[in-house]
Amino acid sequence: TPKFENLIQKKTTCKYAVATNSGTSALHISCLAIGLKKNDIVWTSPNSFIASANCAEYCGAKIDFVDIDFKTGNISTDFFEEKLKIAKKNNKLPKILIPVHFGGHPTNQKKIWQLCKQYGVKIIEDASHSLGAKNNKENVGSCKFSDITITSFHPVKTITTAEGGVALTNSLVLFNNLKEYRVHGVVQNNYSY
């Protein structure tokens, strides 16, 4: 597993990779690693597999959706910006945004990152369909414009291991949290990265 994680980390150019049994598990532990709690709010795309929303449900959080750009199938940054303004007025900003790279087409991640920084929203990129893609010469999964990126190796994905997933990050704190949640808090002293 550490060898596999190291290869994915190098391919995506992120600092850390944590392999899981599925992309769904990667989403779930990513929410936990960021500290998602009951009644927190998560926004995602309505144009995705249900796991992009269910990961918030697993934590007792509330889910809402940001409409898509009909040309790309990805979250519309215009709709997202407008929704953020309304949510701020109503004191209902999300804790986490989960943008989905629909069909391997990367989101406008730089714009999403700028908006999330402005409003204090964390980002988990759901890149289940886009491992190997580039976004403005930046590898999807580099986490340059997100806190965590997840991908999946399910048989219908671009690269498969029959099952599996991975959570990627550049944060040592999030990396340690992800590792701890992956193994349910069990520590083996002879296991190192």
Residue, then its C-alpha position, 0 to 999 in steps of 0.5 A: t500500500p505505501k508503494f502504491e500511495n507513493l506512486i499516486q502521490k508522484k503522479t499527481t504531484c501532491k505531498y501525501a496520499v492515503a489509499t482506501n478501499s473505495g472512493t466512497s471511503a476516501l470521501h467519508i474519511s476526508c469529511l472526518a479529517i476536515g472535522l465535519k460535524k452533525n448539522d454542518i453544511v456541505w454543498t456538492s454537485p447534483n450531477s454525480f454519484i450519490a457518494s458525493a452527497n452521502c459522505a456528508e450524511y454519514c457525518g450527520a451533516k446537511i447537504d445542499f447542491v450547487d447547480i451545474d454549468f450545462k456546457t461542462g456538467n460541472i458546478s457553475t462558478d457563477f451559481f456558486e458565487e451567487k449561492l455563497k452571497i445568499a448563504k452568508k447573508n443567512n448565516k448558512l455558509p457550508k463548511i465544505l464544498i465537494p466539486v465533482h470533475f464530471g466525466g473526467h472534465p476538471t472543474n474551474q478549480k482556481k475560481i472555486w478555490q478563490l471563492c472558498k478562501q473568501y468565504g472560509v469554505k474547505i474543499i474536497e475535490d471529487a476527482s473519481h473520474s479524472l485521475g490523469a487529467k490536467n487543469n491549466k497544466e496542473n495535475v488533477g490531484s495536486c491539491k493546489f486548489s483544494d484541501i483534499t482531492i479524492t479519486s476512485f479505482h472502481p471498474v468504471k473509472t479511467i484507471t482501475t484496481a478493481e476497487g479502491g480509492v485514495a485521498l490526496t492532500n498537501s497538509l500534514v495535519l490532514f494527512n495524519n487525520l486521514k491515516e488515522y480514520r482509515v485504520h479506525g485509530v489502530v496504530q502499528n509501530n512498525y508501519s511507516y511512510 
